[in-house]
Amino acid sequence: MTDTERGRPGAVKPDTGRAGVIVAGGRSTRFRGVDKATALVDGVPMIRRVAEAVAPAVDELVVNCRRDQREAFEAALSGLDARFAEDPILDRGPAAGVRTGLRAADAEYAAVVPCDAPLVPSAFLAFLLDRARHRTGAVPTVGGEVRPLPAAVHVRAATAACDDALRLFDGRLRDVVRVLEPDVVRERTVRAFADPGDFLNVDAPGDLRTAERRLRGARPADERGDDREVLDSGNT
């Protein structure tokens, strides 16, 4: 089965296991014209760091991207068992990218992670997937706010929620959450698995340095991991 066939609406899928969906089709407009997915974080492409965090928690890995990104992503993910789901229509925003990735997944549930969140722990993604079981999904509360990503979602329910968010609203990730009505994990519970800084969104070169400090064990006192507006802007 080709990538396109996997992503075709109505394709028969077994609905078993867990998928990891990395959303990476954005334009990185706030990253000085460079595709931040392949920017190096302490010497490793950011998308590879994300993939290596997602992979232990799932049975299959799907990367949403634009066609022109694919060659670079294949090089960055060399040696990893990843499949690519190319956006059929470009620049429709993050909800469309999530939908493309989910349509290519063969699993019942999926962990959905943006390509610019290289610090989210594997254990937290596994927890979210467990929490989403028998629900439409699960999303974390960080810094007093509900975050749309990372999320664990029921693939069919979330695909339909993306459809509705794009058809009825602005297609932002918060619209997907509103339609999906996932379980919202309290911040106290989230903190048992991850620090707030683990949700850092790398949106600019300075964020790369913050991510690298964290990887080396530093914990900046003022870090907040404020990725809410970026996640809703379509720049993932």
C-alpha positions as CSV (number, residue, x, y, z in Angstrom):
1,M,0.0,0.0,0.0
2,T,1.4,3.4,-1.0
3,D,1.5,6.5,1.2
4,T,-1.3,8.0,-0.9
5,E,-3.5,4.9,-0.6
6,R,-3.0,4.9,3.2
7,G,-4.1,8.5,3.4
8,R,-7.1,8.1,1.1
9,P,-10.4,8.8,2.9
10,G,-12.4,5.6,3.1
11,A,-9.3,3.3,2.8
12,V,-9.8,0.1,4.9
13,K,-7.6,0.1,8.0
14,P,-7.4,-2.5,10.8
15,D,-7.6,0.0,13.7
16,T,-5.1,-1.7,15.9
17,G,-2.2,-0.5,18.0
18,R,-0.9,3.0,18.5
19,A,0.5,5.4,16.0
20,G,2.8,8.4,16.4
21,V,1.9,11.4,14.1
22,I,4.5,14.1,13.8
23,V,3.1,17.3,12.3
24,A,5.8,19.0,10.3
25,G,4.2,20.6,7.2
26,G,4.4,24.2,8.3
27,R,6.3,27.0,6.7
28,S,8.5,28.0,9.8
29,T,7.7,31.6,9.0
30,R,9.0,32.7,12.4
31,F,12.3,30.9,12.0
32,R,14.0,33.2,9.6
33,G,13.3,31.2,6.4
34,V,14.8,28.0,7.6
35,D,12.8,24.8,8.0
36,K,13.0,24.4,11.8
37,A,12.2,20.7,11.6
38,T,15.7,20.0,10.4
39,A,17.4,22.6,12.6
40,L,20.0,20.9,14.8
41,V,19.3,20.7,18.5
42,D,22.6,19.8,20.2
43,G,23.8,18.3,17.0
44,V,20.6,16.3,16.1
45,P,17.9,17.3,13.7
46,M,14.9,18.5,15.7
47,I,12.5,16.2,13.9
48,R,14.7,13.2,14.7
49,R,14.6,14.1,18.4
50,V,10.8,14.2,18.2
51,A,10.7,10.9,16.3
52,E,13.0,9.2,18.8
53,A,10.8,10.4,21.7
54,V,7.6,9.2,20.0
55,A,8.8,5.9,18.6
56,P,9.1,3.9,22.0
57,A,5.5,4.7,22.8
58,V,3.9,3.6,19.5
59,D,3.8,0.8,16.9
60,E,4.0,3.0,13.8
61,L,5.4,6.4,13.0
62,V,3.8,8.8,10.5
63,V,5.3,12.2,9.5
64,N,3.0,14.8,8.0
65,C,4.9,17.1,5.6
66,R,4.9,18.9,2.3
67,R,6.3,17.1,-0.7
68,D,9.2,19.5,-1.0
69,Q,10.2,18.6,2.6
70,R,10.3,14.9,2.2
71,E,13.8,14.3,0.9
72,A,15.3,16.3,3.8
73,F,13.1,14.6,6.3
74,E,14.0,11.1,5.0
75,A,17.7,12.0,5.5
76,A,17.1,13.4,9.0
77,L,15.2,10.2,10.0
78,S,17.5,7.7,8.3
79,G,17.4,4.4,10.0
80,L,14.0,5.0,11.6
81,D,10.9,3.2,10.4
82,A,8.8,6.3,9.4
83,R,6.1,6.7,6.8
84,F,5.3,10.0,5.2
85,A,1.9,11.6,4.7
86,E,2.1,14.5,2.3
87,D,-0.4,17.3,2.5
88,P,-2.7,17.2,-0.6
89,I,-3.4,20.9,-0.3
90,L,-0.8,23.2,1.1
91,D,-1.0,25.8,3.8
92,R,-4.3,25.0,5.3
93,G,-3.0,25.1,8.8
94,P,-2.2,22.7,11.6
95,A,-5.6,21.0,11.8
96,A,-5.3,20.0,8.1
97,G,-1.8,18.6,8.8
98,V,-3.1,16.6,11.8
99,R,-5.9,15.3,9.6
100,T,-3.5,14.2,6.8
101,G,-1.3,12.4,9.3
102,L,-4.2,10.6,11.0
103,R,-5.7,9.5,7.7
104,A,-2.4,7.7,7.0
105,A,-2.3,5.9,10.3
106,D,-3.3,2.3,10.7
107,A,-3.9,2.5,14.4
108,E,-6.9,3.0,16.7
109,Y,-5.2,5.7,18.8
110,A,-2.4,8.1,18.0
111,A,0.0,10.4,19.8
112,V,0.1,13.6,17.9
113,V,3.2,15.8,18.4
114,P,4.5,18.9,16.6
115,C,7.9,18.7,15.0
116,D,9.2,21.6,17.1
117,A,8.7,20.1,20.5
118,P,11.9,18.1,20.9
119,L,11.8,17.8,24.7
120,V,8.5,16.0,25.3
121,P,9.3,12.7,27.2
122,S,8.4,9.3,25.8
123,A,6.9,8.3,29.1
124,F,4.5,11.3,29.0
125,L,3.3,10.3,25.5
126,A,2.8,6.7,26.7
127,F,0.8,8.1,29.6
128,L,-1.4,10.2,27.4
129,L,-2.1,7.2,25.1
130,D,-3.1,5.2,28.2
131,R,-5.3,8.1,29.4
132,A,-7.0,8.4,26.0
133,R,-8.1,4.7,26.0
134,H,-11.9,4.4,25.7
135,R,-12.1,8.2,25.2
136,T,-11.9,10.5,22.2
137,G,-8.5,11.6,23.4
138,A,-6.4,13.3,26.1
139,V,-4.6,16.6,26.2
140,P,-2.5,18.2,29.0
141,T,-2.8,21.3,31.1
142,V,0.4,23.2,31.2
143,G,0.9,26.7,32.8
144,G,-2.8,26.8,33.6
145,E,-3.8,26.4,29.9
146,V,-5.1,23.4,28.0
147,R,-2.6,22.5,25.3
148,P,-3.9,21.1,22.0
149,L,-0.5,19.4,21.4
150,P,1.0,17.0,22.3
151,A,-2.2,14.9,22.4
152,A,-3.4,11.4,22.3
153,V,-6.5,10.8,20.2
154,H,-8.8,8.2,18.9
155,V,-7.9,8.3,15.2
156,R,-11.3,8.2,13.7
157,A,-12.9,10.6,16.2
158,A,-10.0,13.1,15.8
159,T,-10.1,12.9,12.0
160,A,-13.8,13.8,12.1
161,A,-13.0,16.6,14.6
162,C,-10.5,18.0,12.2
163,D,-13.0,17.8,9.4
164,D,-15.5,19.8,11.5
165,A,-12.9,22.3,12.7
166,L,-11.9,23.0,9.1
167,R,-15.5,23.2,7.9
168,L,-17.2,25.0,10.7
169,F,-14.5,27.1,12.3
170,D,-11.0,28.5,11.5
171,G,-9.3,25.1,11.5
172,R,-7.1,26.0,14.5
173,L,-6.0,23.3,16.9
174,R,-8.1,24.7,19.7
175,D,-11.1,24.2,17.4
176,V,-10.2,20.5,17.0
177,V,-10.0,20.2,20.8
178,R,-13.4,22.0,21.2
179,V,-15.1,19.6,18.8
180,L,-13.3,16.4,20.0
181,E,-13.9,17.0,23.7
182,P,-11.0,15.0,24.9
183,D,-10.1,14.2,28.5
184,V,-8.2,17.2,29.9
185,V,-5.4,16.0,32.2
186,R,-4.9,18.3,35.2
187,E,-1.6,20.0,35.6
188,R,-0.7,18.3,38.8
189,T,-0.9,14.9,37.0
190,V,1.0,16.2,34.0
191,R,3.9,17.3,36.3
192,A,4.2,13.7,37.5
193,F,5.5,12.8,34.1
194,A,7.0,16.0,32.6
195,D,8.3,19.4,33.7
196,P,6.6,22.5,32.2
197,G,9.8,23.3,30.2
198,D,9.5,19.9,28.5
199,F,6.7,21.4,26.4
200,L,9.0,24.1,25.0
201,N,8.1,25.0,21.4
202,V,11.2,25.8,19.3
203,D,9.9,28.9,17.4
204,A,13.1,30.9,16.9
205,P,16.9,30.3,17.1
206,G,16.9,31.5,20.7
207,D,14.6,28.6,21.6
208,L,17.1,26.2,20.2
209,R,19.6,27.4,22.7
210,T,17.0,27.0,25.5
211,A,16.3,23.4,24.3
212,E,20.0,22.6,24.3
213,R,20.5,23.9,27.8
214,R,17.7,21.7,29.0
215,L,19.1,18.7,27.3
216,R,22.4,19.4,29.1
217,G,20.6,19.5,32.4
218,A,20.0,23.2,32.9
219,R,16.6,24.5,33.9
220,P,16.1,28.2,33.2
221,A,14.1,29.7,36.0
222,D,11.8,31.7,33.7
223,E,11.0,29.0,31.1
224,R,7.3,28.6,30.5
225,G,7.1,26.5,27.3
226,D,4.7,29.0,25.8
227,D,3.7,27.4,22.5
228,R,0.0,28.0,22.5
229,E,-0.1,30.8,19.9
230,V,2.5,29.0,17.7
231,L,0.5,25.8,17.7
232,D,-2.6,27.6,16.6
233,S,-0.8,29.8,14.0
234,G,-0.1,27.0,11.5
235,N,3.6,27.4,11.9
236,T,4.3,23.9,13.3
